[in-house]
Amino acid sequence: MKQNIFQTLTVIGCWSGLILPAVAAPQATLERPTSEPGATAQAVASNGVDGKAKEKEVGTEWVRLLFDSNGKPLAMQTAIVRYVPRKEGGGGNLHTGNLQTGTGATVDLIGAVHIGDRAYYQQLNRRFRQYDALLYELVAPEGTQVPRGRGASSTNPLGAIQNAMKSMLEVEHQLEQIDYTQPNFVHADLSPQEFMQSMKKRDEGFLKMYFQMMGQSIALQSQQAAKGESTDLDLFTALFAKDRARKLKIVMAKQFGSMEALLAGLSGPDGSTLITERNKRALQVLHQQQAAGKRKLGVFYGAGHLADMHERLQKEFHLIPVKTTWIDAWDLRD
């Protein structure tokens, strides 16, 4: 049972979303880092990072573990995938190197985990300057200004779980570290009222969502047990380790292999408010920004949202994924 709870909290805390009550505050000034943070890795095949990670088809993997040559975990990484227009009437294949792409706006899907290392968010802040428009997720009233260091509220279930995990893993919260006051930032999410209306219409609720994921987790645990796999011992050992935070991060990072299945179980065949409806809103805003003439666009959303967005960008926007860049979200080195 404790493994089921652990997997479920991992999904809710790291992937599921950001919710903020109404906030109105003066803009804050970003304290720019004076140097690059250590160890940010791109695709292993292209830059010679001392590690191993199986490369998958572009746009099909959003969080992964990077290992050294001895199988020791180095980092948990999130993906940034670039999408470009397919050339009208063009063909070709990405894997044979003859894919024909057209001209026009590019879109980067930028996967996020909502709790991570400070260096991770510093790296993202620097990257975000390059976009004409950076679309971001935040269930908050339209026009909300998020001052630097605001953090997540523990008055809602998601915020409470994320804050608890932040303390347990000794990491930072996204809302405290990302500078949402930059002029190119564009809100691309539901308001709290729209969020609750959608959940009511779909007969959804946070408790129901939790038990849905618990049921999916039980099924996954049964599959792992049949293969002789279990995290129970790892979790118990991590709780009593001297470097408890790092060991817990490693155990939790290993759970991300089953996150896609958990979120698929949450969404179901008709989708969900937490994933589907919020993605629809984000891509509506993306279309508006394209129509306004923005050429270099980024969509910064929790990694759990991006498999669905990947499909929608190809079907609805006729874009194709061409490149993955990996950056370290959790440093797992000794």
Beta strands, then each sheet from edge to edge (+ up, - down):
strand 1: 63-67
strand 2: 73-85
strand 3: 106-112
strand 4: 115-116
strand 5: 133-136
strand 6: 172-173
strand 7: 185-187
strand 8: 296-302
strand 9: 319-331
sheet 1: 1+ 2- 3+ 8+ 5+ 7+
sheet 2: 1+ 2- 9+
sheet 3: 4+ 6-
end
